[in-house]
Amino acid sequence: MCIRDRYPDVNHGTIKGVPINEVIKDEKYLREEFIYKVQKRGGEVLSHRKISSIMSAAQAIKDHVKSWVGGTKEGEFVSMGVYSEGWYNIPKDIFFSFPVLCRKGTYEVVEGLSLDEFSQAKLLASAEELLAEKQEALGLDLSLIH
């Protein structure tokens, strides 16, 4: 997915068990600077640590597999990129990050979470970008690859 359209939904996340928007009460910051920081976090790691953000990606993969295989904690869900069946008005047939419950290597999308207008618009912008990338990829002349 295009990094400029990555959207962290703070409405359902927590910091040490407390909703993000209760810990950080600055809505302007959460809707602007915070989103920008999340979108640029790989570059931030590189500029501060002078090393690649690959370890951050590796940690994310480890956490993802741990949740998927080991299951999510009771009452908690994680975000996971799965093949869309149209949940949350996201078009079908693209991979998209959804809230999921995991149990023994399976997942179930958590349906019915409320999304404010701002979040829905951001998620739809991400989906539109993915659809454009999918269309571009499907239009490639693969006969050029030997």
N, C-alpha and C positions, 0 to 999 in steps of 0.2 A: 504494500500500500504506500502511496505517496506520503512522505513524512509530514508535509504541510497540512494534511487532513486528519492526522492522528488526533483523536479526541479522548481525553481522560474524563470520564463521567464521575465527577466528585459527589454526585447525589446519592450514590450507593456504596462508596468506599469509606473506610474507617482508618483512623490513626490510633493505634493501641486500643481498639474497640470503641472509639468515639467517632461518630460521623465527621467526615472531613470538614463539611461546612459548619460544624459546631466548633471545631478546633480553630479553623481559619475562617473568621467571620467577614472577611473582606471579599465581597462578591465580585467587585471589579477585578481584583487580583486573580481570583479563581477563574474568571472568564477570559482574561487576557494574558497576563504575564505567566501564570501557572501553565496554561495550555501551551504557550510558546516554549517554556522551559522543557516540558515533556516532549514536545516535538523535536527539540534540539539536544536532547540529553546525551546522545552518542557523541556529538561534537564537544559537549561540555566535559565529558569524561576524558576525552582525548586531550583537550586543552589544559585541564587541571592536572591530570596524572601523567601526561606525556606518553601514554600507552593507549593501545586500542581498547575499545569498549567490548571486545570479544568476550572477556570474562563475565561481563554483565549479561550478555546474550546467553552464554553458557549456563549461568546461574538461573536465568529465566526458563531455559529449556529443562533444567533439572527440576525446578519447582513445578513446572507444567506436568512433566511425567509423574512426579510424586503425587500430585493431586489426582491425575487421571487414573493411575494404577492403585494408589493407596486410598483414594477417596477424599472427599472434602469433609471438613468437620461439620458436625450436626449444626444446622442453622446458618451455615456459611456457604457462599458460592464463590467461584472464581471466574475470571474471564478466559475464554478459550476460543481460538479461531476454529470454527466448524462450518460445514457446508449449509448454507442458509436454506430454510424451508419457508421463508417469508416472515419469520418472527420480527416483531417491532417495526413492521412496515419496510424492512430491508428486502430488496429483491431476492428472489430465489436464484439458486445456481451460482452463487459466488461464495467464497470463503470469507467469513466475517467474524469478528469477536463478539460473542454473546455471553451473558451470565449463565453458568452451568453448575449443576450438581454432579459430582463424579462418584461412581461406585464400582470398584473392581474392574477397571478398564473400560467402563462405559460412561456415557455422559447423558444428561437430560437438561435441555435448555430451560432455564427458569423463566416462565412467562408471567406477564401481568405486572412487572415492575413499572412504576409511574415514571414517565419522562416528561420533563418540562419542554416547552416550545424550543428553547435554546438548544438543549441536548438533542432533541429530535432533528433539528436542522443540521447540527454538526454531524450526527450519525448519517443522515441522508447525503450530506456532502461527501463523506468518506465513501459511501456506497457508490455514488455517482463516479467518483474517481476510480474505484475498483472496476466498475463496469466499462469505463473508457479504456482502462489498461487491458481488460479482458478482450475487448473488441480489437484493440491494437494487436494483441498477441495472436488472436485468431486470424487476423488478416496477414500475418507474416507468411512469406513464401518459404516454407520449410524445405523445399527441394534444393535450396542453396546450401543446406547443411549436408556434408558428406560423411 
